[in-house]
Amino acid sequence: MGGIPRCAWVRWLAETHGQSTLEYALVLVAFLSMVAALGLVWHAARDGTLVRLATDAASHGAPADTVSWLQDLMGF
């Protein structure tokens, strides 16, 4: 460690100067992750993937007659 005494390095490492740098880095990573996730959602919406997933996830369509509609309603 050159000509600097050991106790000076220990004091320097124990200080909190690097805390703000770490906090900025964590916030930057979180922000970039959100931007990337929004980009993926936008691409999925643009390509029709979200509509296809919602259609596939629907357990049923609208029933045509009243009896089927009431059975569906009572099922919930």
C-alpha positions, 0 to 999 in steps of 0.5 A: 500500500505504498507509503501510507500507514495501514491505519489510514487505509482502514479509516478510509475504507470504513468511511461512508463516501462510497455509499452514495455511489452504491445507491446511485448505481442501484437506482440506475440499475433499477431504472434501466430494468424498468425501461427494459421491461416497459420496452418488452411490454410495448413490443408484446402489445405491438405484436399482438402477443398480449391479445393472444395471451388474454384470449388463450387465458379466457376460460370461456366465451360469452354464452349464447343462451340464458341458461348457460349464462346463469350457470356461468354466473353461479359458478363464480 
